[in-house]
Amino acid sequence: MKEDRSFREDTATESEKKEIDITEMHLGIAHEHEEHHEPSEGHERMPWWLPTLAIILLFWSGYYVGRYSGEFSAQSYDPVISGGPGKEAAVSGNPMDRGATVFQSTCAACHQANGRGVPGQFPPLDGSRFVTGDATVPIRIVLQGLSGPIQVGSQKIDGNMPAWAASLSDQQIADVITYVRGSWGNKAPPVRPEQVKRVREQTKSRTTPWTVPELKKR
Ligand code: HEC
């Protein structure tokens, strides 16, 4: 037993010695590396690109906010006011609803909201064959107007319907005619802006209102 222990002690000392040697050796190597890479607080130079990048970012973000903030106004996001994609948004929706809006503001004063007109002065649009027939007829009436005697049922009207070519767009004219063709007792198909555009082109030299014989001749 004693022998065994001494043997073990011997070997332990041997390996301890070896261990120290190895540790010392490693320490030497480690210090060699540390000499060059010792972290030193507060003495590193800032990389040259860091302030440059910071300045570029600062200018860019300033530009970005200036360009896209819309002055932080809620109206910047109103598609109708800001334009752009809102141009399409303004035409979106139901043609009958848009046409009703145009009708209320430009036609109802004479033809009345119920489309029945005023006897002897303004003809009814409800039940008018000029409204529900060939679409080019109401398009021409709205573009250049109508004058001279017209016969509506039993009553005769000799008035002047104003021209709207200058103040209403193809879209607005298509919408309002679609509305009068599909309202009250009328059941005629809608009118597209392309149809209005074509008639506008064909009649662009005309400056005087249409007369009933002209519209009938066609
Ligand atoms: C200032 C009044 C006035 C306004 C506004 C007006 N009209 Fe008229 N409209 C008339 C008169 C008057 C006639 C009949 C003209 C005639 O006697 O020759 C008429 C005739 C018509 C006719 C022919 C009806 C028929 O059966 O002969 C149509 C269709 C028509 N208008 C549509 C419209 C539409 C759509 C609008 C709106 C964009 C409109 N009018 C705005 C006064 C008006």
py3Dmol code that shows the C-alpha trace and the ligand (Angstrom):
import py3Dmol

protein = """\
ATOM      1  CA  MET A   1       0.000   0.000   0.000  1.00  0.00           C
ATOM      2  CA  LYS A   2       2.718   2.420   0.970  1.00  0.00           C
ATOM      3  CA  GLU A   3       4.642   1.615  -2.096  1.00  0.00           C
ATOM      4  CA  ASP A   4       1.558   2.145  -4.169  1.00  0.00           C
ATOM      5  CA  ARG A   5       0.959   5.612  -2.722  1.00  0.00           C
ATOM      6  CA  SER A   6       4.553   6.705  -3.191  1.00  0.00           C
ATOM      7  CA  PHE A   7       4.366   5.518  -6.716  1.00  0.00           C
ATOM      8  CA  ARG A   8       1.228   7.496  -7.235  1.00  0.00           C
ATOM      9  CA  GLU A   9       2.814  10.549  -5.580  1.00  0.00           C
ATOM     10  CA  ASP A  10       5.751  10.203  -7.842  1.00  0.00           C
ATOM     11  CA  THR A  11       3.654   9.980 -10.949  1.00  0.00           C
ATOM     12  CA  ALA A  12       1.458  12.856  -9.732  1.00  0.00           C
ATOM     13  CA  THR A  13       4.504  15.073  -9.341  1.00  0.00           C
ATOM     14  CA  GLU A  14       5.730  14.017 -12.701  1.00  0.00           C
ATOM     15  CA  SER A  15       2.492  14.895 -14.457  1.00  0.00           C
ATOM     16  CA  GLU A  16       2.163  18.115 -12.378  1.00  0.00           C
ATOM     17  CA  LYS A  17       5.577  19.147 -13.567  1.00  0.00           C
ATOM     18  CA  LYS A  18       4.543  18.370 -17.094  1.00  0.00           C
ATOM     19  CA  GLU A  19       1.374  20.343 -16.593  1.00  0.00           C
ATOM     20  CA  ILE A  20       3.272  23.409 -15.414  1.00  0.00           C
ATOM     21  CA  ASP A  21       5.574  23.110 -18.335  1.00  0.00           C
ATOM     22  CA  ILE A  22       2.702  22.966 -20.744  1.00  0.00           C
ATOM     23  CA  THR A  23       0.895  25.838 -19.024  1.00  0.00           C
ATOM     24  CA  GLU A  24       3.997  27.971 -19.059  1.00  0.00           C
ATOM     25  CA  MET A  25       4.551  27.130 -22.648  1.00  0.00           C
ATOM     26  CA  HIS A  26       1.008  28.050 -23.530  1.00  0.00           C
ATOM     27  CA  LEU A  27       1.153  31.244 -21.504  1.00  0.00           C
ATOM     28  CA  GLY A  28       4.159  32.242 -23.517  1.00  0.00           C
ATOM     29  CA  ILE A  29       2.304  31.683 -26.733  1.00  0.00           C
ATOM     30  CA  ALA A  30      -0.808  33.372 -25.382  1.00  0.00           C
ATOM     31  CA  HIS A  31       1.132  36.482 -24.304  1.00  0.00           C
ATOM     32  CA  GLU A  32       2.700  36.656 -27.678  1.00  0.00           C
ATOM     33  CA  HIS A  33      -0.776  37.043 -29.169  1.00  0.00           C
ATOM     34  CA  GLU A  34      -2.034  39.370 -26.490  1.00  0.00           C
ATOM     35  CA  GLU A  35       0.740  41.818 -27.142  1.00  0.00           C
ATOM     36  CA  HIS A  36      -0.947  42.833 -30.397  1.00  0.00           C
ATOM     37  CA  HIS A  37      -4.605  42.446 -29.484  1.00  0.00           C
ATOM     38  CA  GLU A  38      -4.868  43.809 -25.969  1.00  0.00           C
ATOM     39  CA  PRO A  39      -8.249  45.631 -25.787  1.00  0.00           C
ATOM     40  CA  SER A  40      -7.473  49.166 -24.700  1.00  0.00           C
ATOM     41  CA  GLU A  41     -10.351  51.312 -23.520  1.00  0.00           C
ATOM     42  CA  GLY A  42     -10.950  54.637 -25.280  1.00  0.00           C
ATOM     43  CA  HIS A  43      -7.926  54.631 -27.486  1.00  0.00           C
ATOM     44  CA  GLU A  44      -9.284  52.961 -30.663  1.00  0.00           C
ATOM     45  CA  ARG A  45      -9.663  55.314 -33.619  1.00  0.00           C
ATOM     46  CA  MET A  46     -13.188  55.500 -35.077  1.00  0.00           C
ATOM     47  CA  PRO A  47     -13.334  53.827 -38.499  1.00  0.00           C
ATOM     48  CA  TRP A  48     -13.264  56.548 -41.172  1.00  0.00           C
ATOM     49  CA  TRP A  49     -16.513  55.399 -42.778  1.00  0.00           C
ATOM     50  CA  LEU A  50     -18.658  55.606 -39.654  1.00  0.00           C
ATOM     51  CA  PRO A  51     -19.108  59.420 -39.531  1.00  0.00           C
ATOM     52  CA  THR A  52     -19.466  59.491 -43.323  1.00  0.00           C
ATOM     53  CA  LEU A  53     -22.245  56.914 -43.170  1.00  0.00           C
ATOM     54  CA  ALA A  54     -23.928  58.767 -40.314  1.00  0.00           C
ATOM     55  CA  ILE A  55     -23.952  62.016 -42.308  1.00  0.00           C
ATOM     56  CA  ILE A  56     -25.286  60.299 -45.437  1.00  0.00           C
ATOM     57  CA  LEU A  57     -28.067  58.656 -43.403  1.00  0.00           C
ATOM     58  CA  LEU A  58     -28.916  61.966 -41.765  1.00  0.00           C
ATOM     59  CA  PHE A  59     -29.278  63.763 -45.115  1.00  0.00           C
ATOM     60  CA  TRP A  60     -31.185  60.896 -46.683  1.00  0.00           C
ATOM     61  CA  SER A  61     -33.670  60.645 -43.829  1.00  0.00           C
ATOM     62  CA  GLY A  62     -34.131  64.411 -43.905  1.00  0.00           C
ATOM     63  CA  TYR A  63     -34.852  64.236 -47.616  1.00  0.00           C
ATOM     64  CA  TYR A  64     -37.172  61.254 -47.134  1.00  0.00           C
ATOM     65  CA  VAL A  65     -39.262  62.914 -44.449  1.00  0.00           C
ATOM     66  CA  GLY A  66     -39.400  66.156 -46.429  1.00  0.00           C
ATOM     67  CA  ARG A  67     -40.447  64.343 -49.565  1.00  0.00           C
ATOM     68  CA  TYR A  68     -43.004  61.895 -48.186  1.00  0.00           C
ATOM     69  CA  SER A  69     -44.344  63.310 -44.945  1.00  0.00           C
ATOM     70  CA  GLY A  70     -46.923  65.497 -46.715  1.00  0.00           C
ATOM     71  CA  GLU A  71     -46.239  68.051 -44.001  1.00  0.00           C
ATOM     72  CA  PHE A  72     -47.768  65.526 -41.604  1.00  0.00           C
ATOM     73  CA  SER A  73     -51.221  66.543 -42.771  1.00  0.00           C
ATOM     74  CA  ALA A  74     -54.051  63.994 -42.751  1.00  0.00           C
ATOM     75  CA  GLN A  75     -55.199  65.370 -46.117  1.00  0.00           C
ATOM     76  CA  SER A  76     -52.020  64.054 -47.776  1.00  0.00           C
ATOM     77  CA  TYR A  77     -53.666  60.669 -47.785  1.00  0.00           C
ATOM     78  CA  ASP A  78     -56.963  61.811 -49.276  1.00  0.00           C
ATOM     79  CA  PRO A  79     -56.869  60.233 -52.765  1.00  0.00           C
ATOM     80  CA  VAL A  80     -59.093  62.975 -54.207  1.00  0.00           C
ATOM     81  CA  ILE A  81     -56.953  65.868 -52.942  1.00  0.00           C
ATOM     82  CA  SER A  82     -53.512  64.374 -53.492  1.00  0.00           C
ATOM     83  CA  GLY A  83     -54.232  63.154 -57.050  1.00  0.00           C
ATOM     84  CA  GLY A  84     -52.015  60.390 -58.428  1.00  0.00           C
ATOM     85  CA  PRO A  85     -53.704  57.059 -57.830  1.00  0.00           C
ATOM     86  CA  GLY A  86     -56.670  59.044 -56.562  1.00  0.00           C
ATOM     87  CA  LYS A  87     -57.489  59.981 -60.162  1.00  0.00           C
ATOM     88  CA  GLU A  88     -58.719  56.417 -60.625  1.00  0.00           C
ATOM     89  CA  ALA A  89     -60.211  56.313 -57.158  1.00  0.00           C
ATOM     90  CA  ALA A  90     -62.383  59.315 -58.061  1.00  0.00           C
ATOM     91  CA  VAL A  91     -63.867  57.360 -61.014  1.00  0.00           C
ATOM     92  CA  SER A  92     -64.289  54.185 -59.018  1.00  0.00           C
ATOM     93  CA  GLY A  93     -67.625  53.158 -57.604  1.00  0.00           C
ATOM     94  CA  ASN A  94     -71.061  52.758 -59.098  1.00  0.00           C
ATOM     95  CA  PRO A  95     -71.747  54.644 -62.405  1.00  0.00           C
ATOM     96  CA  MET A  96     -75.366  55.145 -61.319  1.00  0.00           C
ATOM     97  CA  ASP A  97     -74.223  56.824 -58.084  1.00  0.00           C
ATOM     98  CA  ARG A  98     -71.729  59.036 -59.905  1.00  0.00           C
ATOM     99  CA  GLY A  99     -74.352  59.841 -62.544  1.00  0.00           C
ATOM    100  CA  ALA A 100     -76.871  60.759 -59.834  1.00  0.00           C
ATOM    101  CA  THR A 101     -74.352  63.257 -58.419  1.00  0.00           C
ATOM    102  CA  VAL A 102     -73.821  64.867 -61.837  1.00  0.00           C
ATOM    103  CA  PHE A 103     -77.582  64.920 -62.448  1.00  0.00           C
ATOM    104  CA  GLN A 104     -78.333  66.656 -59.141  1.00  0.00           C
ATOM    105  CA  SER A 105     -75.796  69.397 -59.792  1.00  0.00           C
ATOM    106  CA  THR A 106     -76.242  69.981 -63.547  1.00  0.00           C
ATOM    107  CA  CYS A 107     -79.643  68.742 -64.762  1.00  0.00           C
ATOM    108  CA  ALA A 108     -82.135  68.604 -61.892  1.00  0.00           C
ATOM    109  CA  ALA A 109     -82.635  72.386 -61.796  1.00  0.00           C
ATOM    110  CA  CYS A 110     -84.519  72.122 -65.084  1.00  0.00           C
ATOM    111  CA  HIS A 111     -85.554  68.495 -65.507  1.00  0.00           C
ATOM    112  CA  GLN A 112     -86.292  68.071 -61.760  1.00  0.00           C
ATOM    113  CA  ALA A 113     -84.964  65.397 -59.411  1.00  0.00           C
ATOM    114  CA  ASN A 114     -87.871  63.094 -60.284  1.00  0.00           C
ATOM    115  CA  GLY A 115     -87.072  63.427 -64.013  1.00  0.00           C
ATOM    116  CA  ARG A 116     -90.554  64.756 -64.836  1.00  0.00           C
ATOM    117  CA  GLY A 117     -89.444  68.245 -65.889  1.00  0.00           C
ATOM    118  CA  VAL A 118     -91.685  71.313 -65.781  1.00  0.00           C
ATOM    119  CA  PRO A 119     -94.762  71.311 -68.060  1.00  0.00           C
ATOM    120  CA  GLY A 120     -94.389  73.717 -70.974  1.00  0.00           C
ATOM    121  CA  GLN A 121     -90.765  74.600 -70.052  1.00  0.00           C
ATOM    122  CA  PHE A 122     -88.521  71.614 -69.464  1.00  0.00           C
ATOM    123  CA  PRO A 123     -89.371  68.233 -70.971  1.00  0.00           C
ATOM    124  CA  PRO A 124     -89.552  65.102 -68.810  1.00  0.00           C
ATOM    125  CA  LEU A 125     -86.582  62.707 -69.109  1.00  0.00           C
ATOM    126  CA  ASP A 126     -88.631  59.931 -67.531  1.00  0.00           C
ATOM    127  CA  GLY A 127     -90.189  58.060 -70.468  1.00  0.00           C
ATOM    128  CA  SER A 128     -88.382  60.128 -73.170  1.00  0.00           C
ATOM    129  CA  ARG A 129     -87.506  58.136 -76.275  1.00  0.00           C
ATOM    130  CA  PHE A 130     -84.649  60.599 -76.860  1.00  0.00           C
ATOM    131  CA  VAL A 131     -83.125  59.384 -73.624  1.00  0.00           C
ATOM    132  CA  THR A 132     -83.674  55.637 -73.989  1.00  0.00           C
ATOM    133  CA  GLY A 133     -83.158  55.234 -77.762  1.00  0.00           C
ATOM    134  CA  ASP A 134     -79.876  55.313 -79.677  1.00  0.00           C
ATOM    135  CA  ALA A 135     -77.218  56.415 -77.149  1.00  0.00           C
ATOM    136  CA  THR A 136     -75.658  58.951 -79.541  1.00  0.00           C
ATOM    137  CA  VAL A 137     -78.840  61.076 -79.323  1.00  0.00           C
ATOM    138  CA  PRO A 138     -78.670  61.905 -75.577  1.00  0.00           C
ATOM    139  CA  ILE A 139     -74.868  62.179 -75.900  1.00  0.00           C
ATOM    140  CA  ARG A 140     -75.230  64.834 -78.622  1.00  0.00           C
ATOM    141  CA  ILE A 141     -77.972  66.661 -76.683  1.00  0.00           C
ATOM    142  CA  VAL A 142     -75.771  66.869 -73.585  1.00  0.00           C
ATOM    143  CA  LEU A 143     -72.631  67.821 -75.575  1.00  0.00           C
ATOM    144  CA  GLN A 144     -74.056  70.634 -77.732  1.00  0.00           C
ATOM    145  CA  GLY A 145     -77.548  71.227 -76.327  1.00  0.00           C
ATOM    146  CA  LEU A 146     -80.999  71.228 -77.978  1.00  0.00           C
ATOM    147  CA  SER A 147     -83.240  74.010 -79.268  1.00  0.00           C
ATOM    148  CA  GLY A 148     -86.384  74.499 -81.321  1.00  0.00           C
ATOM    149  CA  PRO A 149     -89.807  72.972 -80.899  1.00  0.00           C
ATOM    150  CA  ILE A 150     -90.116  69.502 -79.433  1.00  0.00           C
ATOM    151  CA  GLN A 151     -93.216  67.428 -78.992  1.00  0.00           C
ATOM    152  CA  VAL A 152     -93.481  65.564 -75.702  1.00  0.00           C
ATOM    153  CA  GLY A 153     -96.659  63.557 -75.452  1.00  0.00           C
ATOM    154  CA  SER A 154     -99.422  66.085 -75.799  1.00  0.00           C
ATOM    155  CA  GLN A 155     -97.339  69.139 -74.886  1.00  0.00           C
ATOM    156  CA  LYS A 156     -95.170  71.241 -77.098  1.00  0.00           C
ATOM    157  CA  ILE A 157     -91.979  72.835 -75.776  1.00  0.00           C
ATOM    158  CA  ASP A 158     -89.848  75.360 -77.612  1.00  0.00           C
ATOM    159  CA  GLY A 159     -86.907  75.978 -75.344  1.00  0.00           C
ATOM    160  CA  ASN A 160     -83.115  75.931 -75.147  1.00  0.00           C
ATOM    161  CA  MET A 161     -81.154  73.156 -73.565  1.00  0.00           C
ATOM    162  CA  PRO A 162     -77.602  74.405 -72.767  1.00  0.00           C
ATOM    163  CA  ALA A 163     -74.429  72.675 -74.033  1.00  0.00           C
ATOM    164  CA  TRP A 164     -72.139  70.814 -71.604  1.00  0.00           C
ATOM    165  CA  ALA A 165     -69.225  69.818 -73.880  1.00  0.00           C
ATOM    166  CA  ALA A 166     -66.937  72.392 -72.299  1.00  0.00           C
ATOM    167  CA  SER A 167     -67.815  71.740 -68.661  1.00  0.00           C
ATOM    168  CA  LEU A 168     -68.392  67.966 -68.373  1.00  0.00           C
ATOM    169  CA  SER A 169     -65.839  65.209 -69.050  1.00  0.00           C
ATOM    170  CA  ASP A 170     -66.539  62.102 -71.163  1.00  0.00           C
ATOM    171  CA  GLN A 171     -66.761  60.177 -67.910  1.00  0.00           C
ATOM    172  CA  GLN A 172     -69.262  62.591 -66.345  1.00  0.00           C
ATOM    173  CA  ILE A 173     -71.448  62.650 -69.478  1.00  0.00           C
ATOM    174  CA  ALA A 174     -71.393  58.838 -69.702  1.00  0.00           C
ATOM    175  CA  ASP A 175     -72.315  58.609 -66.013  1.00  0.00           C
ATOM    176  CA  VAL A 176     -75.179  61.116 -66.152  1.00  0.00           C
ATOM    177  CA  ILE A 177     -76.674  59.561 -69.309  1.00  0.00           C
ATOM    178  CA  THR A 178     -76.306  56.094 -67.752  1.00  0.00           C
ATOM    179  CA  TYR A 179     -78.202  57.496 -64.772  1.00  0.00           C
ATOM    180  CA  VAL A 180     -81.107  59.016 -66.761  1.00  0.00           C
ATOM    181  CA  ARG A 181     -81.323  55.888 -68.960  1.00  0.00           C
ATOM    182  CA  GLY A 182     -81.664  53.663 -65.898  1.00  0.00           C
ATOM    183  CA  SER A 183     -83.765  55.791 -63.539  1.00  0.00           C
ATOM    184  CA  TRP A 184     -87.481  56.230 -62.837  1.00  0.00           C
ATOM    185  CA  GLY A 185     -89.322  54.190 -65.494  1.00  0.00           C
ATOM    186  CA  ASN A 186     -86.344  54.145 -67.916  1.00  0.00           C
ATOM    187  CA  LYS A 187     -84.566  50.858 -68.596  1.00  0.00           C
ATOM    188  CA  ALA A 188     -81.929  51.482 -71.272  1.00  0.00           C
ATOM    189  CA  PRO A 189     -78.373  50.098 -71.229  1.00  0.00           C
ATOM    190  CA  PRO A 190     -75.531  52.193 -69.751  1.00  0.00           C
ATOM    191  CA  VAL A 191     -73.245  54.471 -71.781  1.00  0.00           C
ATOM    192  CA  ARG A 192     -69.449  54.152 -71.685  1.00  0.00           C
ATOM    193  CA  PRO A 193     -67.032  57.119 -71.740  1.00  0.00           C
ATOM    194  CA  GLU A 194     -65.492  55.766 -74.987  1.00  0.00           C
ATOM    195  CA  GLN A 195     -68.854  56.271 -76.719  1.00  0.00           C
ATOM    196  CA  VAL A 196     -68.962  59.878 -75.513  1.00  0.00           C
ATOM    197  CA  LYS A 197     -65.372  60.393 -76.643  1.00  0.00           C
ATOM    198  CA  ARG A 198     -66.218  59.127 -80.150  1.00  0.00           C
ATOM    199  CA  VAL A 199     -69.312  61.340 -80.496  1.00  0.00           C
ATOM    200  CA  ARG A 200     -67.342  64.298 -79.135  1.00  0.00           C
ATOM    201  CA  GLU A 201     -64.701  63.746 -81.845  1.00  0.00           C
ATOM    202  CA  GLN A 202     -67.326  63.412 -84.615  1.00  0.00           C
ATOM    203  CA  THR A 203     -69.191  66.569 -83.554  1.00  0.00           C
ATOM    204  CA  LYS A 204     -66.285  68.768 -82.436  1.00  0.00           C
ATOM    205  CA  SER A 205     -66.868  71.323 -85.236  1.00  0.00           C
ATOM    206  CA  ARG A 206     -70.483  71.837 -84.150  1.00  0.00           C
ATOM    207  CA  THR A 207     -71.026  74.949 -82.069  1.00  0.00           C
ATOM    208  CA  THR A 208     -74.818  75.349 -82.188  1.00  0.00           C
ATOM    209  CA  PRO A 209     -77.456  73.233 -80.383  1.00  0.00           C
ATOM    210  CA  TRP A 210     -79.129  70.333 -82.161  1.00  0.00           C
ATOM    211  CA  THR A 211     -82.693  70.436 -83.446  1.00  0.00           C
ATOM    212  CA  VAL A 212     -85.162  67.558 -83.337  1.00  0.00           C
ATOM    213  CA  PRO A 213     -85.206  67.028 -87.161  1.00  0.00           C
ATOM    214  CA  GLU A 214     -81.383  66.749 -87.138  1.00  0.00           C
ATOM    215  CA  LEU A 215     -81.386  64.192 -84.370  1.00  0.00           C
ATOM    216  CA  LYS A 216     -84.079  62.165 -86.078  1.00  0.00           C
ATOM    217  CA  LYS A 217     -82.212  62.258 -89.411  1.00  0.00           C
ATOM    218  CA  ARG A 218     -79.004  61.241 -87.768  1.00  0.00           C
TER     219      ARG A 218
END
"""
ligand_1 = """\
43
HEC
C -81.206 75.238 -68.108
C -82.175 74.153 -68.123
C -81.659 72.790 -68.516
C -80.642 72.073 -67.963
C -79.727 72.494 -66.834
C -80.601 70.804 -68.642
N -81.576 70.768 -69.609
Fe -82.010 69.214 -70.779
N -83.438 70.318 -71.731
C -83.788 71.610 -71.421
C -84.768 72.096 -72.367
C -85.406 73.469 -72.355
C -84.982 71.046 -73.275
C -85.899 71.082 -74.486
C -85.152 71.840 -75.596
C -86.079 72.226 -76.740
O -87.184 72.671 -76.429
O -85.646 72.126 -77.877
C -84.140 69.950 -72.820
C -84.096 68.698 -73.451
C -83.350 67.629 -73.013
C -83.405 66.315 -73.595
C -84.317 65.853 -74.735
C -85.575 65.335 -74.088
C -86.649 65.020 -75.092
O -87.417 64.087 -74.831
O -86.729 65.733 -76.100
C -82.522 65.539 -72.902
C -82.212 64.074 -73.152
C -81.935 66.385 -71.887
N -82.462 67.642 -71.977
C -81.006 65.950 -70.997
C -80.373 66.781 -70.058
C -79.324 66.348 -69.163
C -78.792 64.928 -69.082
C -78.952 67.426 -68.444
C -77.835 67.518 -67.441
C -76.503 67.242 -67.951
C -79.783 68.533 -68.875
N -80.638 68.098 -69.844
C -79.729 69.815 -68.353
C -83.282 72.331 -70.387
C -82.234 71.959 -69.551
"""
view = py3Dmol.view(width=600, height=400)
view.addModel(protein, "pdb")
view.setStyle({"model": 0}, {"cartoon": {"style": "trace"}})
view.addModel(ligand_1, "xyz")
view.setStyle({"model": 1}, {"stick": {}})
view.zoomTo()
view.show()
